[in-house]
Amino acid sequence: MADKRDYYEVLGISKGASDDEIKKAYRKVAKQYHPDMNPGDKDAEMKFKEASEAYGVLSDAEKRKQYDQFGHAAFEQGGPGAGGFDFSGMDVGDIFGDIFGDLFGGGRSRRANYNGPSRGNNLRTGIRITFEEAVFGTEKEIELNLKDECETCHGTGAKAGTTAETCSKCGGRGQVTFTSQSLFGTVRNVQTCPDCRGTGKIIKEKCPDCYGSGFITRKKKLQITVPAGIDNGQAIRIRGKGEPGSNGGERGDLLVEVAVSSHPIFQRQDFDIYSSAPISFARAALGGDVKITTVDGDVLYEVKPGTQTDTRIRLRGKGVPIRGNKQTRGDHYVTLVVQVPTKLTNEQKDLLRQFEETTGEKEKTSSDKSKKKFWK
């Protein structure tokens, strides 16, 4: 027994570890070295076997007590430690259902209610709306295929005058259990019943209208309320309009994904709107009212004399409503772009020359005539 590693060392825990700590440690080691995760790796297989042996002793209060007192010698005389741990007295399916439930698709709690009420799947569809509709909200009508309970069989899937029978293979549980021998002893493997496909019922005479499914698919129109402030890519959830549930479970939901069309003037960032607006050279120099286009319509904004191009102004409360609160809105930021006239009359040119002389710009230009000109 000198070549056997200490069980606590194998699981990487202290001697005072609790039952939960032992199980957690085994879960970690077993996942790492499980043969299914390491096909053909003999070293991993041995480490998994070693960890399983350690868990089998330390998870049993009586065996752990013996091990703590005598070490491996407690099991030398034909005991479980002599030739590999004996799983005959343990429910291996229970252990692996607990330890590997999340790895291989579900543990005991899910299997126990396998054919119980199950909620239906969610459905997804999409709509496209304008920028303004996203800001202020709107109503949209969509058309899609939805499943409803078959009126002929009332959802049973069975022909009128007949009923579904309990599956003889699984006894109505929806699952069947297979046992096999492995390196670790007898292992139970629970699978979906192949005859009833997990429903626990067999329909011998199917409803002629729904062909045994219990549901009829119909094209329906739904009115969708698009809330103010919704953004591109967000979804509207409509409760109870998804796939029907099974065995009395509730319906899933319908998720309507919203695509917002771009706008020629406005751009959006969160709840703020951004745009640019032209301003004449004279208005920028002298100041005065400038017409600004917003989602609420045109407004007048008074700019200060000497406003420079690319000046950004802020229109408070002219942005996008915060979803669920129409009274609170973001802001609208406008970049003012000074427009330089490209076509001037002779009179306008003379006036600009006079303006240039009065500001001293002409004298400054004349003093630089000695400098070499750059020709493109």
C-alpha positions in Angstrom: 0.0 0.0 0.0 3.0 2.3 0.1 2.6 3.3 -3.5 -1.0 4.6 -3.0 -1.4 8.3 -2.7 -3.2 9.8 0.3 -6.9 10.2 -0.6 -7.0 13.8 0.6 -4.0 14.6 -1.6 -5.7 12.9 -4.6 -8.7 15.3 -4.3 -6.6 18.2 -3.2 -8.5 18.9 0.1 -7.6 19.1 3.8 -8.5 16.4 6.3 -11.1 18.6 7.9 -12.9 19.1 4.6 -16.8 19.0 4.7 -18.9 16.7 2.7 -19.7 19.5 0.2 -16.0 20.3 -0.2 -15.3 16.6 -0.9 -18.0 16.5 -3.5 -16.9 19.7 -5.1 -13.2 18.6 -5.2 -14.2 15.3 -6.7 -16.4 17.0 -9.3 -13.4 19.1 -10.4 -10.9 16.2 -10.6 -13.4 13.9 -12.2 -14.3 16.4 -14.9 -10.6 16.9 -15.7 -9.8 13.2 -16.0 -13.0 11.5 -17.1 -12.4 9.0 -19.9 -15.0 10.5 -22.1 -13.1 13.8 -22.0 -9.7 12.1 -22.5 -10.3 9.2 -25.0 -7.4 6.9 -25.2 -5.4 8.6 -22.4 -4.5 5.8 -20.0 -2.9 8.2 -17.5 -6.1 10.2 -17.3 -8.1 7.0 -16.9 -6.0 5.9 -13.9 -6.3 9.3 -12.3 -10.0 9.3 -12.7 -10.1 5.8 -11.1 -7.9 7.0 -8.3 -10.1 10.0 -7.7 -13.3 7.9 -7.7 -11.7 5.5 -5.2 -10.8 8.4 -2.9 -14.3 9.9 -3.2 -15.9 6.5 -2.5 -14.1 6.3 0.8 -14.2 10.0 2.0 -17.8 10.4 1.1 -18.8 7.6 3.4 -18.7 8.7 7.0 -17.8 5.2 8.4 -15.1 4.5 5.8 -13.7 7.9 6.2 -13.4 7.4 9.9 -11.6 4.1 9.4 -9.3 5.7 6.8 -8.5 8.6 9.1 -7.5 6.2 11.8 -5.6 3.4 9.9 -5.0 4.9 6.5 -5.0 2.5 3.5 -4.3 -0.4 5.9 -8.0 -0.2 6.9 -8.9 -1.8 3.6 -6.0 -4.2 3.0 -7.7 -7.4 4.1 -10.0 -7.9 1.2 -11.5 -4.5 1.7 -12.5 -2.1 -1.1 -9.1 -0.5 -1.2 -7.2 -3.8 -1.9 -8.0 -4.1 -5.6 -9.7 -1.0 -6.7 -12.7 0.6 -5.0 -15.9 -1.5 -4.9 -19.0 0.4 -6.2 -21.4 -2.4 -5.6 -22.8 -0.7 -2.5 -23.1 2.7 -4.1 -25.6 4.1 -6.6 -23.1 5.1 -9.4 -25.9 6.6 -11.5 -26.8 8.8 -8.6 -23.1 9.9 -8.1 -22.5 10.6 -11.8 -25.9 12.2 -12.2 -24.9 14.6 -9.5 -21.3 15.1 -10.5 -21.7 15.2 -14.3 -25.2 16.5 -14.7 -24.1 19.8 -16.1 -21.5 18.2 -18.3 -23.7 15.6 -20.0 -27.1 17.2 -20.1 -28.8 17.1 -16.7 -28.8 15.5 -13.3 -31.4 13.8 -11.2 -33.6 16.8 -10.6 -34.3 17.3 -14.3 -34.8 13.6 -15.0 -37.3 13.2 -12.1 -39.7 15.6 -13.8 -38.8 14.7 -17.4 -42.3 14.3 -18.7 -43.9 16.9 -16.4 -45.2 20.3 -17.6 -42.6 22.0 -19.9 -42.7 25.6 -21.1 -42.8 26.2 -24.8 -39.9 27.6 -26.8 -39.7 31.3 -27.6 -40.3 32.5 -31.1 -38.4 35.3 -32.9 -39.3 37.7 -35.7 -38.3 41.2 -36.8 -39.8 44.5 -37.9 -38.3 47.6 -39.4 -39.3 51.1 -38.3 -38.2 54.7 -39.1 -36.0 56.9 -36.9 -38.9 59.0 -35.8 -41.0 55.9 -34.9 -38.1 54.7 -32.7 -38.1 58.1 -31.0 -41.8 58.5 -30.4 -43.1 54.9 -30.5 -45.6 53.5 -32.9 -48.0 50.6 -33.5 -47.1 47.9 -36.0 -49.0 44.9 -37.4 -47.1 41.7 -38.0 -48.2 38.4 -39.6 -46.7 35.1 -38.6 -47.5 31.4 -38.2 -48.5 30.4 -34.7 -49.5 27.1 -33.2 -52.9 26.7 -31.5 -54.4 23.8 -29.7 -56.2 21.5 -32.1 -59.9 22.0 -31.8 -60.7 18.5 -32.9 -58.7 16.6 -30.2 -58.3 19.5 -27.8 -54.5 19.0 -27.7 -54.4 15.3 -27.0 -53.3 14.3 -30.5 -55.6 11.3 -30.3 -58.5 10.6 -32.7 -62.0 11.4 -31.4 -63.3 8.7 -29.1 -59.8 7.4 -28.3 -57.2 8.3 -25.8 -53.4 8.1 -25.6 -52.1 5.1 -23.7 -49.4 4.9 -21.2 -46.1 3.9 -22.8 -45.4 0.3 -21.9 -41.6 0.6 -22.4 -41.0 3.4 -19.9 -44.2 3.0 -17.8 -45.2 6.7 -18.5 -41.9 8.1 -17.1 -40.6 9.2 -20.4 -37.2 7.7 -19.7 -35.7 4.2 -19.8 -32.7 3.0 -17.8 -29.9 0.9 -19.2 -27.3 -0.8 -17.1 -23.8 -1.7 -18.2 -20.6 -3.0 -16.6 -17.6 -0.8 -16.7 -14.2 -0.4 -15.0 -16.0 1.0 -12.0 -18.7 -1.6 -11.7 -22.4 -1.4 -12.7 -23.3 1.9 -14.3 -26.8 3.1 -14.9 -27.5 5.2 -18.1 -30.8 7.1 -18.3 -32.1 8.0 -21.8 -35.2 9.4 -23.4 -37.7 6.6 -24.2 -37.4 5.8 -27.9 -41.0 4.7 -28.2 -42.8 7.7 -26.7 -40.0 10.2 -27.2 -40.2 11.3 -23.6 -43.9 12.0 -23.5 -44.8 8.9 -21.5 -47.8 8.4 -23.8 -48.4 6.4 -27.0 -51.0 7.6 -29.5 -52.2 4.6 -31.5 -55.0 6.4 -33.5 -53.8 9.9 -34.3 -56.1 12.9 -34.8 -56.7 13.4 -38.6 -56.5 17.1 -38.3 -53.2 17.6 -36.4 -51.7 14.2 -37.1 -51.1 13.5 -33.5 -49.2 16.7 -32.6 -52.1 18.2 -30.7 -51.6 21.6 -32.5 -52.7 23.3 -35.7 -50.5 26.0 -37.3 -52.3 29.1 -38.5 -51.2 32.4 -40.0 -52.2 35.2 -37.5 -51.9 39.0 -37.4 -50.7 40.6 -34.2 -50.6 44.3 -33.2 -47.3 45.3 -31.8 -46.8 48.3 -29.6 -43.3 49.8 -30.2 -42.3 51.8 -27.1 -40.9 55.3 -27.4 -37.1 55.3 -27.2 -36.4 51.8 -28.5 -33.0 51.4 -30.2 -31.8 49.5 -33.2 -31.3 45.8 -32.3 -33.4 45.8 -29.2 -36.4 43.4 -28.9 -39.9 43.6 -27.7 -41.1 40.6 -25.6 -44.8 39.6 -26.0 -45.7 37.1 -23.3 -47.5 33.9 -24.2 -47.2 34.2 -28.0 -44.4 31.7 -28.5 -44.5 27.9 -29.0 -47.1 26.0 -26.9 -45.8 24.1 -23.9 -46.1 20.3 -23.4 -47.9 18.3 -20.8 -49.8 21.4 -19.7 -46.8 23.8 -19.6 -47.3 27.5 -20.5 -46.5 29.0 -23.9 -43.2 30.6 -24.6 -42.8 34.2 -25.6 -42.6 36.1 -28.9 -39.4 38.2 -29.3 -39.7 41.0 -31.9 -36.3 42.4 -32.9 -36.4 46.0 -34.1 -34.3 47.3 -36.9 -34.3 51.2 -37.1 -33.7 52.8 -40.5 -30.9 55.4 -40.7 -31.9 59.1 -41.0 -30.4 61.6 -43.5 -29.9 64.3 -40.9 -29.9 62.7 -37.4 -27.6 60.2 -35.7 -28.3 58.7 -32.4 -26.1 57.7 -29.5 -27.9 56.2 -26.5 -30.6 58.8 -25.8 -28.9 61.8 -27.5 -29.3 63.0 -31.1 -26.5 64.6 -33.2 -26.8 66.7 -36.3 -25.2 69.6 -38.1 -26.7 72.9 -39.3 -25.5 75.5 -41.7 -25.1 79.2 -40.6 -24.3 82.1 -42.9 -21.0 84.0 -42.6 -22.9 87.2 -41.6 -25.0 85.5 -39.0 -22.0 83.9 -37.5 -20.2 87.2 -37.3 -23.1 89.3 -36.1 -25.1 86.7 -34.1 -28.8 86.2 -34.2 -31.4 83.5 -34.6 -30.6 80.3 -36.5 -33.2 77.7 -37.6 -32.4 74.2 -36.3 -34.3 71.1 -37.4 -35.1 68.7 -34.6 -37.3 65.6 -34.3 -40.0 67.9 -32.8 -39.8 70.3 -35.8 -37.9 73.5 -36.5 -36.8 75.6 -33.6 -34.9 79.0 -33.4 -31.7 79.2 -31.6 -29.9 82.5 -30.9 -26.1 82.3 -31.6 -23.6 84.7 -30.2 -21.7 87.2 -32.4 -18.4 85.8 -33.6 -19.6 82.1 -33.6 -16.9 79.9 -35.2 -17.5 77.0 -37.5 -17.8 73.6 -35.8 -19.2 75.2 -32.7 -21.5 72.7 -30.9 -24.7 73.8 -29.2 -26.9 71.8 -26.9 -30.7 71.7 -27.1 -31.9 70.2 -23.8 -34.7 67.7 -23.8 -34.8 67.4 -27.6 -33.3 64.0 -27.8 -34.8 60.5 -27.4 -37.2 59.6 -24.6 -35.7 57.2 -22.1 -37.6 53.9 -22.7 -40.4 53.6 -20.3 -40.4 57.3 -19.3 -41.6 59.7 -22.0 -41.2 62.7 -19.7 -37.4 62.3 -19.6 -35.5 62.8 -22.8 -31.9 63.0 -23.9 -30.4 66.1 -25.6 -29.9 67.2 -29.2 -26.3 68.3 -30.0 -26.0 70.5 -33.2 -22.7 71.3 -34.9 -22.8 74.7 -36.6 -21.0 74.9 -39.9 -20.3 78.5 -41.2 -21.1 78.7 -44.9 -18.6 80.7 -47.0 -20.3 82.3 -50.1 -19.1 80.9 -53.4 -20.9 83.4 -55.8 -20.7 87.1 -55.1 -21.9 90.2 -57.1 -19.5 93.0 -57.8 -21.3 95.1 -55.1 -20.8 92.3 -52.5 -17.2 91.9 -53.4 -16.6 95.7 -53.0 -18.3 95.5 -49.6 -16.0 92.6 -48.5 -13.0 94.5 -49.7 -14.0 97.5 -47.6 -14.5 95.1 -44.7 -11.1 93.7 -45.2 -9.5 97.2 -45.2 -11.3 98.2 -42.0 -10.1 95.1 -40.2 -6.5 95.6 -41.3 -6.3 92.3 -43.1 -5.4 94.0 -46.5 -2.4 95.8 -45.0 -1.2 92.6 -43.4 -1.5 90.8 -46.7 0.4 93.6 -48.6 3.3 93.5 -46.2 3.8 89.9 -47.1 4.2 90.4 -50.8 7.9 90.0 -50.7 7.4 86.5 -49.6 7.5 83.8 -52.3 4.1 82.6 -53.5 3.3 79.0 -53.6 1.5 77.8 -56.7 -0.3 74.5 -56.7 
